[in-house]
Structure formats: C-alpha cells, structure tokens
Amino acid sequence: MVLAGFEAPANLPFARELWIESASDSLAKVQIPVLVLIGAKDV
C-alpha cells in the first residue's frame, strides 16, 4: 500500500527523484553519525 502511493499521478515527480537517488553518494557527504535501516526484520 505504501509503495502504491508513489505511483499516484500527483506523487510521480517525487517518486522518480527518490528512485534515482544514490544513498551511498548522499551519505558520503554527511558529516554526522547516521543510522541506516533497511529491511523488514530487526536483528
């Protein structure tokens, strides 16, 4: 349901920018500690 919201016509410009964003490129520019959460299960 959440991902389907990105396909709504009003959200497409935002979604296109999100899908092409490179997390590794962006995080390299951050100067403070960052917590990255990926996935659906906590370990």
Buried (B, 14 or more C-beta within 10 A) or exposed (E): EEEEEEEEEEEEEEBEEEEEEEEEEEEEEEEEEEEEEEEEEEE
